[in-house]
Amino acid sequence: MSAPAYVLLEDGARFDGIAVGAPEAATGEVVFTTGMSGYQESVTDPSFARQIVTFTYPHIGNYGVCEEAMESGRIWARAVIMRSATNTEDAPTAERGWCDWLVDCGIPAISEVDTRALVRHIREAGSMRGGVFPGSMTEPEARELIGAEPPMAGADLARVVTPATMTVHGGVPAAANPGLAPAGGSRSGPRIAAIDTGIKSSIVRNLVERGAVVELHPCSASADELLASDPDAIFLANGPGDPAALDYIVDTLRGLVGRKPVFGICLGHQLLCRAVGLQTFKLPFGHRGANHPVKDLQTGKIEITSQNHGFAVLGPGGERAIAGDEPVRWETDFGAAQLSHINLYDRTVEGLTLLDVAGGTVQYHPEAGPGPNDSLYLFDRFLAQIADAA
């Protein structure tokens, strides 16, 4: 017989269901993601650290889980909320059932929740702290655990997900760095020094497949450490937490901008923007999913993108939304910057290009793990820009 469980938010909203994962309680920031597939990639994305993921698509777990779909070496999400969980291993690629795997990993999960009502509540009230609790736990006990959970605003989670030491991917034997990239043989492309604030395996794979040698550095690496191998470019990864809490990385970047081409995605976009003097803010409920329309102002094309972030960059006049589709400009500490991409849902900044030094950003995930492949060209554009700057 299934054990009862419930979701409780810090504002007192409660949603009941049944436990399908580990029997423990879990707290974190409760968020939602709109992807119809890619549930394993989502929970293993370090950007979901200290968050509880609500899936808006009703059926989750239909094709099981497998090693190939891992975006990191572990699950980073604290817990999972679903309308209807599936635990079969019928798919050809399945190596384990979804719910069994969550239990194996010690991750609480709840099914039979009215996720539509939960998501509507978050859209109106904003993302907030909450938890998944066994039915045997009283609400006062649950509220006490939620109250002890630190808010996401001001959280430095880069230090939580970053590696302890630098590793190299591409051009080194695969055995030296299992799980991220195949052996790359001899160096055939640019050397890229990446600040690993929670980089996804598919990002590394896309760069290595295009011939790059990728160094993954701890987020605490200094500018001198990043430049020690004379890389052709600096790459800023995705990751969890508040970019406003990462002044030490911003200071490092200020010592790199203008010396090497610098490119960032997601959290890396926010950090590079902060490094040139721009500001960030917390979105009410974030952008998470694989169906977000973004307009590329260089080509005029609209891409369907994969996104996972809770913060965004302010516009040139401090506005949170850009009114038109023109490539507006900022005056920054490193010269002019120009809007390159815009979100067509809420008109927030989705990318910019530095005009007086080599660099640029996108807020979304071009590697599409999971998601559509509309934006894979950005990796080719990135490597072409490195070649042009050589």
The 8 nearest C-alpha neighbors of each residue, nearest first, counted from 0:
[[1, 2, 3, 17, 18, 19, 4, 16],
 [2, 0, 17, 3, 18, 19, 4, 16],
 [1, 3, 18, 17, 0, 4, 134, 133],
 [4, 2, 17, 134, 18, 16, 133, 1],
 [5, 3, 134, 133, 17, 18, 16, 132],
 [4, 6, 15, 132, 16, 14, 131, 134],
 [5, 7, 131, 14, 13, 130, 15, 132],
 [6, 8, 13, 129, 130, 12, 11, 5],
 [9, 7, 129, 12, 11, 10, 128, 13],
 [8, 10, 129, 11, 128, 145, 127, 7],
 [9, 11, 8, 12, 127, 7, 129, 128],
 [12, 10, 9, 8, 13, 7, 142, 129],
 [11, 13, 8, 10, 7, 14, 9, 6],
 [12, 14, 7, 6, 11, 8, 15, 5],
 [15, 13, 6, 5, 112, 7, 16, 113],
 [16, 14, 5, 112, 4, 6, 13, 17],
 [15, 17, 111, 112, 4, 110, 5, 3],
 [18, 16, 3, 4, 110, 109, 2, 111],
 [17, 19, 109, 4, 2, 20, 3, 108],
 [20, 18, 108, 109, 98, 17, 110, 21],
 [21, 19, 108, 107, 102, 101, 98, 18],
 [20, 22, 107, 102, 105, 106, 23, 108],
 [23, 21, 107, 20, 133, 24, 18, 19],
 [24, 22, 21, 107, 25, 133, 132, 106],
 [23, 25, 132, 131, 133, 107, 22, 26],
 [26, 24, 130, 131, 77, 78, 23, 107],
 [27, 25, 130, 129, 145, 131, 148, 77],
 [28, 26, 50, 49, 128, 51, 129, 29],
 [27, 29, 128, 50, 127, 51, 129, 30],
 [28, 30, 51, 127, 128, 129, 50, 126],
 [31, 29, 52, 126, 53, 51, 28, 50],
 [32, 30, 53, 52, 54, 118, 287, 55],
 [31, 33, 287, 288, 54, 34, 55, 53],
 [34, 32, 288, 55, 54, 287, 56, 35],
 [33, 35, 288, 289, 36, 32, 56, 37],
 [36, 34, 56, 33, 37, 289, 55, 38],
 [37, 35, 34, 38, 369, 59, 370, 56],
 [36, 38, 369, 40, 39, 41, 34, 35],
 [37, 39, 41, 40, 36, 42, 59, 60],
 [40, 38, 41, 42, 37, 43, 68, 64],
 [39, 41, 37, 43, 38, 70, 69, 42],
 [42, 40, 38, 44, 39, 43, 37, 369],
 [41, 43, 76, 39, 74, 44, 40, 75],
 [44, 42, 74, 40, 70, 75, 41, 71],
 [43, 45, 41, 46, 70, 42, 47, 40],
 [46, 44, 197, 47, 48, 75, 238, 43],
 [45, 47, 239, 238, 44, 48, 197, 237],
 [48, 46, 76, 45, 50, 75, 44, 239],
 [47, 49, 75, 76, 45, 50, 46, 239],
 [50, 48, 27, 77, 76, 47, 28, 51],
 [49, 51, 28, 27, 76, 47, 48, 77],
 [52, 50, 29, 78, 77, 27, 79, 76],
 [53, 51, 79, 30, 31, 80, 50, 29],
 [52, 54, 31, 80, 30, 79, 81, 32],
 [55, 53, 32, 56, 81, 31, 52, 33],
 [54, 56, 33, 57, 32, 114, 53, 31],
 [55, 57, 35, 54, 58, 33, 34, 59],
 [58, 56, 82, 83, 55, 59, 81, 54],
 [59, 57, 83, 56, 84, 60, 82, 61],
 [58, 60, 84, 61, 85, 57, 83, 81],
 [61, 59, 85, 97, 63, 62, 84, 86],
 [62, 60, 85, 59, 63, 87, 58, 86],
 [61, 63, 90, 60, 93, 88, 64, 89],
 [64, 62, 96, 93, 97, 60, 88, 95],
 [63, 65, 93, 95, 97, 94, 96, 39],
 [66, 64, 94, 93, 67, 68, 92, 95],
 [65, 67, 68, 69, 64, 94, 178, 93],
 [66, 68, 65, 69, 70, 64, 178, 92],
 [69, 67, 66, 40, 65, 39, 70, 64],
 [70, 68, 71, 66, 67, 40, 43, 39],
 [71, 69, 200, 199, 43, 44, 40, 68],
 [72, 70, 69, 43, 73, 200, 199, 44],
 [71, 73, 69, 70, 74, 43, 178, 200],
 [74, 72, 71, 43, 75, 69, 104, 70],
 [73, 75, 43, 42, 76, 72, 44, 104],
 [76, 74, 48, 43, 45, 47, 42, 73],
 [75, 77, 47, 42, 48, 50, 78, 51],
 [76, 78, 51, 50, 49, 25, 75, 106],
 [79, 77, 51, 107, 108, 106, 76, 25],
 [78, 80, 108, 52, 51, 53, 109, 107],
 [79, 81, 53, 109, 108, 52, 110, 54],
 [82, 80, 110, 83, 54, 112, 109, 53],
 [81, 83, 111, 112, 57, 110, 114, 113],
 [84, 82, 58, 110, 111, 57, 81, 59],
 [83, 85, 59, 110, 60, 58, 81, 82],
 [86, 84, 60, 61, 59, 87, 83, 97],
 [85, 87, 96, 97, 98, 60, 84, 63],
 [86, 88, 96, 89, 85, 63, 61, 62],
 [89, 87, 96, 93, 63, 90, 95, 62],
 [88, 90, 87, 91, 93, 62, 63, 61],
 [89, 91, 62, 93, 92, 88, 63, 61],
 [92, 90, 93, 89, 88, 62, 94, 63],
 [91, 93, 90, 94, 65, 62, 64, 63],
 [94, 92, 63, 64, 90, 88, 65, 95],
 [93, 95, 65, 64, 92, 88, 63, 96],
 [96, 94, 64, 93, 63, 88, 100, 97],
 [95, 97, 86, 63, 87, 88, 99, 98],
 [96, 98, 63, 86, 60, 100, 99, 64],
 [97, 99, 101, 86, 100, 96, 20, 19],
 [100, 98, 102, 96, 101, 97, 103, 86],
 [99, 101, 103, 97, 98, 102, 96, 104],
 [100, 102, 98, 104, 106, 20, 103, 99],
 [101, 103, 21, 20, 105, 99, 100, 104],
 [104, 102, 100, 101, 105, 99, 21, 106],
 [105, 103, 101, 102, 106, 100, 74, 21],
 [104, 106, 102, 21, 103, 101, 107, 20],
 [105, 107, 101, 21, 78, 104, 102, 20],
 [108, 106, 21, 20, 78, 23, 22, 105],
 [109, 107, 20, 79, 19, 78, 80, 18],
 [108, 110, 18, 80, 17, 19, 16, 81],
 [109, 111, 81, 82, 17, 112, 83, 16],
 [112, 110, 82, 16, 83, 17, 81, 113],
 [113, 111, 16, 82, 114, 110, 15, 81],
 [114, 112, 115, 116, 82, 117, 111, 14],
 [113, 115, 117, 112, 116, 82, 118, 55],
 [114, 116, 118, 117, 113, 119, 55, 82],
 [115, 117, 119, 114, 118, 113, 120, 14],
 [116, 118, 114, 120, 115, 119, 121, 113],
 [119, 117, 121, 115, 120, 116, 114, 122],
 [120, 118, 122, 116, 121, 117, 115, 123],
 [119, 121, 117, 123, 118, 122, 124, 116],
 [122, 120, 125, 118, 124, 123, 126, 119],
 [123, 121, 119, 125, 120, 124, 118, 284],
 [122, 124, 120, 121, 125, 119, 283, 118],
 [123, 125, 121, 122, 120, 126, 283, 127],
 [126, 124, 121, 283, 284, 122, 123, 127],
 [127, 125, 284, 121, 30, 29, 283, 28],
 [128, 126, 28, 29, 125, 129, 9, 8],
 [129, 127, 28, 27, 9, 29, 8, 145],
 [128, 130, 8, 9, 7, 145, 26, 27],
 [129, 131, 26, 25, 7, 6, 27, 132],
 [130, 132, 6, 25, 24, 5, 26, 7],
 [131, 133, 24, 5, 4, 130, 134, 6],
 [134, 132, 4, 135, 136, 24, 3, 5],
 [133, 135, 4, 3, 136, 5, 132, 2],
 [134, 136, 133, 137, 4, 3, 132, 2],
 [137, 135, 134, 133, 140, 132, 138, 141],
 [138, 136, 140, 139, 141, 135, 134, 142],
 [137, 139, 141, 140, 142, 136, 7, 143],
 [140, 138, 142, 141, 137, 143, 136, 144],
 [141, 139, 143, 137, 138, 142, 136, 144],
 [140, 142, 138, 144, 143, 139, 145, 137],
 [143, 141, 145, 139, 144, 140, 138, 146],
 [142, 144, 146, 140, 141, 145, 139, 147],
 [145, 143, 141, 147, 142, 146, 140, 148],
 [146, 144, 142, 148, 147, 143, 129, 26],
 [147, 145, 143, 144, 148, 142, 9, 149],
 [146, 148, 144, 145, 149, 143, 142, 26],
 [147, 149, 145, 146, 27, 150, 144, 26],
 [150, 148, 147, 151, 146, 154, 27, 128],
 [151, 149, 152, 148, 128, 154, 153, 28],
 [150, 152, 154, 153, 240, 149, 241, 28],
 [153, 151, 150, 154, 241, 281, 240, 244],
 [152, 154, 244, 241, 151, 155, 243, 150],
 [155, 153, 151, 240, 241, 152, 156, 244],
 [156, 154, 244, 157, 240, 241, 245, 153],
 [157, 155, 159, 240, 158, 239, 154, 160],
 [156, 158, 196, 159, 160, 155, 161, 239],
 [157, 159, 156, 161, 160, 155, 218, 196],
 [160, 158, 156, 157, 161, 155, 48, 162],
 [159, 161, 197, 157, 158, 196, 45, 156],
 [160, 162, 196, 158, 217, 195, 197, 157],
 [163, 161, 217, 164, 160, 195, 165, 216],
 [162, 164, 217, 161, 165, 216, 218, 158],
 [165, 163, 162, 217, 166, 216, 215, 161],
 [164, 166, 216, 215, 217, 214, 167, 163],
 [167, 165, 215, 214, 164, 168, 216, 176],
 [166, 168, 214, 213, 215, 169, 165, 171],
 [169, 167, 213, 212, 180, 171, 214, 170],
 [168, 170, 183, 212, 171, 207, 182, 213],
 [169, 171, 183, 184, 185, 186, 212, 182],
 [172, 170, 169, 182, 183, 168, 173, 184],
 [173, 171, 182, 174, 175, 170, 183, 184],
 [172, 174, 182, 181, 175, 176, 177, 171],
 [175, 173, 177, 172, 176, 182, 171, 181],
 [174, 176, 173, 172, 177, 171, 167, 166],
 [175, 177, 174, 173, 179, 178, 168, 166],
 [178, 176, 174, 179, 173, 175, 180, 181],
 [177, 179, 180, 176, 72, 200, 71, 173],
 [180, 178, 200, 177, 176, 204, 203, 181],
 [179, 181, 204, 168, 178, 173, 182, 169],
 [182, 180, 173, 183, 169, 179, 172, 168],
 [181, 183, 173, 172, 171, 169, 184, 170],
 [182, 184, 170, 169, 171, 181, 185, 207],
 [185, 183, 170, 182, 171, 186, 169, 172],
 [186, 184, 170, 187, 183, 171, 169, 182],
 [185, 187, 170, 188, 184, 212, 183, 210],
 [188, 186, 210, 185, 211, 189, 170, 212],
 [187, 189, 211, 210, 186, 190, 212, 209],
 [190, 188, 211, 231, 191, 212, 187, 210],
 [189, 191, 212, 230, 231, 211, 213, 188],
 [190, 192, 213, 232, 230, 233, 231, 212],
 [191, 193, 214, 233, 230, 234, 213, 225],
 [194, 192, 234, 215, 235, 233, 214, 195],
 [193, 195, 216, 235, 218, 196, 215, 217],
 [196, 194, 197, 198, 216, 215, 218, 217],
 [195, 197, 157, 238, 161, 218, 236, 198],
 [198, 196, 238, 45, 195, 160, 161, 237],
 [197, 199, 236, 237, 195, 196, 238, 200],
 [200, 198, 70, 201, 202, 71, 44, 197],
 [199, 201, 70, 203, 179, 202, 71, 204],
 [200, 202, 204, 199, 203, 205, 366, 368],
 [203, 201, 205, 204, 200, 199, 366, 206],
 [202, 204, 206, 200, 201, 205, 207, 179],
 [203, 205, 201, 207, 202, 206, 180, 208],
 [206, 204, 208, 202, 203, 207, 201, 209],
 [205, 207, 209, 203, 204, 208, 211, 202],
 [206, 208, 211, 210, 204, 209, 169, 205],
 [209, 207, 205, 210, 206, 204, 211, 183],
 [208, 210, 207, 206, 211, 205, 188, 379],
 [211, 209, 188, 207, 208, 187, 212, 206],
 [212, 210, 188, 207, 189, 206, 209, 190],
 [211, 213, 190, 169, 168, 191, 170, 207],
 [214, 212, 191, 168, 167, 190, 192, 211],
 [213, 215, 167, 192, 166, 193, 191, 216],
 [216, 214, 193, 166, 165, 195, 194, 167],
 [215, 217, 165, 194, 195, 193, 214, 218],
 [218, 216, 162, 219, 161, 220, 195, 163],
 [217, 219, 194, 220, 195, 196, 161, 216],
 [218, 220, 217, 221, 248, 247, 158, 216],
 [221, 219, 218, 217, 224, 216, 225, 222],
 [222, 220, 224, 223, 251, 225, 219, 248],
 [221, 223, 225, 251, 224, 254, 226, 255],
 [222, 224, 226, 221, 225, 227, 220, 254],
 [225, 223, 227, 221, 226, 222, 220, 228],
 [224, 226, 222, 223, 227, 192, 221, 220],
 [225, 227, 223, 229, 224, 228, 222, 230],
 [226, 228, 224, 229, 225, 223, 230, 222],
 [229, 227, 230, 226, 225, 224, 190, 192],
 [230, 228, 226, 227, 231, 225, 190, 232],
 [231, 229, 190, 191, 232, 228, 192, 226],
 [230, 232, 190, 189, 191, 229, 385, 259],
 [233, 231, 260, 191, 259, 230, 261, 192],
 [232, 234, 261, 192, 191, 193, 260, 262],
 [235, 233, 193, 262, 263, 261, 192, 236],
 [236, 234, 263, 267, 194, 193, 262, 264],
 [237, 235, 267, 198, 264, 195, 196, 263],
 [236, 238, 266, 265, 198, 267, 264, 197],
 [237, 239, 46, 197, 196, 266, 45, 198],
 [240, 238, 46, 156, 48, 47, 157, 45],
 [241, 239, 156, 154, 155, 151, 242, 157],
 [240, 242, 243, 154, 153, 244, 152, 155],
 [243, 241, 244, 245, 270, 269, 240, 266],
 [242, 244, 241, 245, 153, 246, 279, 273],
 [245, 243, 153, 242, 155, 241, 246, 154],
 [246, 244, 242, 247, 248, 243, 155, 249],
 [245, 247, 249, 248, 244, 250, 243, 242],
 [246, 248, 250, 249, 245, 251, 219, 244],
 [249, 247, 251, 250, 246, 245, 252, 218],
 [248, 250, 246, 274, 252, 251, 247, 270],
 [251, 249, 247, 253, 248, 252, 246, 254],
 [252, 250, 248, 254, 249, 222, 253, 221],
 [253, 251, 255, 249, 254, 250, 274, 256],
 [252, 254, 250, 255, 251, 274, 256, 249],
 [253, 255, 252, 251, 256, 222, 250, 258],
 [254, 256, 252, 258, 253, 257, 259, 222],
 [257, 255, 258, 253, 252, 254, 259, 261],
 [256, 258, 356, 259, 255, 357, 260, 333],
 [259, 257, 255, 256, 260, 254, 356, 357],
 [258, 260, 232, 257, 261, 255, 256, 233],
 [261, 259, 357, 232, 358, 233, 385, 262],
 [262, 260, 358, 233, 232, 234, 259, 256],
 [263, 261, 359, 234, 358, 360, 235, 233],
 [264, 262, 267, 235, 268, 360, 234, 236],
 [263, 265, 268, 267, 361, 362, 360, 236],
 [264, 266, 362, 237, 268, 267, 363, 361],
 [267, 265, 237, 269, 268, 238, 264, 270],
 [268, 266, 263, 235, 264, 236, 270, 265],
 [269, 267, 263, 264, 360, 265, 266, 271],
 [268, 270, 266, 272, 267, 271, 273, 312],
 [271, 269, 267, 273, 272, 268, 249, 274],
 [270, 272, 274, 273, 268, 269, 267, 275],
 [273, 271, 269, 277, 270, 274, 275, 268],
 [272, 274, 277, 270, 276, 271, 275, 278],
 [275, 273, 271, 249, 272, 276, 253, 252],
 [274, 276, 332, 272, 273, 331, 333, 277],
 [275, 277, 273, 274, 331, 332, 272, 278],
 [278, 276, 273, 272, 275, 279, 313, 331],
 [277, 279, 273, 313, 312, 276, 280, 272],
 [278, 280, 312, 311, 313, 310, 269, 243],
 [281, 279, 310, 311, 312, 282, 313, 278],
 [282, 280, 310, 309, 311, 283, 279, 152],
 [281, 283, 285, 310, 309, 284, 280, 311],
 [284, 282, 125, 285, 126, 281, 122, 309],
 [283, 285, 126, 125, 282, 122, 309, 121],
 [286, 284, 309, 282, 308, 283, 287, 310],
 [285, 287, 308, 307, 306, 309, 288, 284],
 [288, 286, 307, 32, 306, 308, 285, 33],
 [287, 289, 33, 34, 32, 306, 305, 290],
 [288, 290, 305, 370, 34, 304, 291, 306],
 [289, 291, 303, 304, 288, 305, 292, 34],
 [290, 292, 304, 303, 289, 293, 305, 288],
 [293, 291, 303, 343, 302, 304, 342, 301],
 [292, 294, 342, 302, 341, 301, 343, 303],
 [295, 293, 301, 341, 340, 300, 296, 302],
 [296, 294, 340, 299, 297, 300, 298, 339],
 [295, 297, 299, 339, 340, 298, 294, 326],
 [298, 296, 295, 299, 339, 340, 300, 326],
 [299, 297, 300, 296, 295, 294, 301, 339],
 [300, 298, 296, 295, 297, 294, 301, 324],
 [301, 299, 298, 295, 294, 302, 296, 297],
 [300, 302, 294, 293, 295, 292, 299, 303],
 [303, 301, 293, 292, 373, 304, 294, 300],
 [302, 304, 292, 291, 290, 373, 293, 371],
 [303, 305, 291, 289, 290, 302, 292, 306],
 [304, 306, 289, 370, 364, 367, 288, 363],
 [307, 305, 363, 287, 288, 364, 286, 289],
 [308, 306, 287, 286, 288, 46, 305, 309],
 [307, 309, 286, 285, 310, 287, 306, 265],
 [308, 310, 285, 282, 281, 286, 284, 311],
 [311, 309, 281, 282, 280, 308, 279, 285],
 [310, 312, 279, 280, 281, 282, 313, 269],
 [313, 311, 279, 278, 348, 269, 280, 314],
 [314, 312, 317, 319, 318, 279, 278, 311],
 [313, 315, 318, 317, 316, 319, 312, 321],
 [316, 314, 329, 317, 328, 313, 318, 327],
 [317, 315, 318, 314, 313, 329, 319, 321],
 [318, 316, 314, 313, 315, 319, 278, 277],
 [319, 317, 314, 316, 320, 313, 321, 315],
 [318, 320, 313, 314, 347, 317, 321, 312],
 [319, 321, 347, 346, 318, 322, 345, 314],
 [322, 320, 346, 323, 347, 314, 319, 318],
 [321, 323, 320, 346, 324, 325, 347, 318],
 [324, 322, 325, 321, 346, 326, 327, 320],
 [325, 323, 326, 322, 296, 341, 321, 294],
 [324, 326, 327, 323, 296, 338, 322, 321],
 [327, 325, 338, 337, 339, 296, 328, 324],
 [328, 326, 338, 325, 337, 329, 315, 324],
 [329, 327, 337, 336, 338, 315, 326, 335],
 [330, 328, 315, 336, 335, 331, 337, 327],
 [329, 331, 335, 334, 336, 328, 332, 315],
 [332, 330, 334, 333, 275, 276, 335, 329],
 [331, 333, 275, 276, 334, 330, 335, 274],
 [334, 332, 331, 275, 335, 355, 356, 257],
 [333, 335, 331, 355, 332, 330, 336, 354],
 [334, 336, 330, 354, 329, 331, 355, 353],
 [337, 335, 353, 329, 328, 354, 352, 330],
 [336, 338, 328, 352, 351, 327, 326, 339],
 [337, 339, 351, 326, 327, 340, 350, 328],
 [338, 340, 351, 350, 296, 295, 352, 337],
 [341, 339, 350, 295, 349, 294, 296, 338],
 [340, 342, 349, 348, 294, 293, 346, 347],
 [343, 341, 293, 346, 347, 344, 349, 345],
 [342, 344, 346, 292, 293, 345, 341, 294],
 [345, 343, 342, 346, 292, 291, 347, 293],
 [344, 346, 347, 343, 342, 320, 321, 341],
 [347, 345, 342, 320, 321, 343, 341, 344],
 [348, 346, 320, 342, 345, 341, 321, 319],
 [347, 349, 341, 350, 312, 342, 340, 346],
 [350, 348, 362, 341, 340, 361, 342, 347],
 [351, 349, 361, 340, 360, 339, 362, 348],
 [350, 352, 338, 339, 337, 360, 359, 336],
 [351, 353, 359, 337, 336, 354, 339, 358],
 [354, 352, 336, 358, 359, 356, 355, 357],
 [353, 355, 336, 335, 356, 352, 334, 337],
 [356, 354, 334, 353, 335, 357, 333, 336],
 [355, 357, 257, 354, 353, 358, 333, 256],
 [358, 356, 260, 353, 261, 257, 355, 259],
 [359, 357, 261, 260, 353, 262, 352, 356],
 [358, 360, 352, 262, 353, 351, 263, 261],
 [359, 361, 263, 268, 350, 351, 262, 264],
 [360, 362, 350, 264, 349, 363, 268, 265],
 [361, 363, 265, 349, 264, 268, 350, 360],
 [362, 364, 306, 265, 361, 305, 264, 365],
 [363, 365, 305, 366, 306, 367, 264, 265],
 [366, 364, 374, 375, 367, 363, 377, 305],
 [365, 367, 364, 202, 368, 375, 201, 205],
 [368, 366, 370, 369, 365, 305, 371, 364],
 [369, 367, 370, 366, 201, 40, 37, 305],
 [368, 370, 367, 37, 40, 289, 305, 41],
 [369, 371, 367, 289, 305, 368, 372, 304],
 [372, 370, 373, 367, 304, 303, 289, 305],
 [371, 373, 374, 375, 367, 370, 365, 366],
 [372, 374, 302, 371, 375, 303, 304, 376],
 [375, 373, 365, 376, 372, 377, 302, 304],
 [374, 376, 365, 377, 372, 378, 373, 366],
 [377, 375, 379, 374, 378, 380, 373, 365],
 [378, 376, 380, 375, 379, 374, 381, 365],
 [377, 379, 381, 376, 380, 375, 382, 206],
 [380, 378, 376, 382, 377, 381, 383, 375],
 [379, 381, 377, 383, 378, 382, 384, 376],
 [380, 382, 378, 384, 379, 383, 377, 385],
 [383, 381, 385, 379, 384, 380, 378, 386],
 [384, 382, 380, 386, 385, 381, 379, 387],
 [383, 385, 387, 381, 382, 386, 380, 388],
 [384, 386, 382, 388, 383, 387, 389, 381],
 [387, 385, 383, 389, 384, 388, 382, 189],
 [386, 388, 384, 385, 389, 383, 382, 357],
 [387, 389, 385, 386, 384, 357, 260, 259],
 [388, 386, 387, 385, 231, 384, 260, 259]]
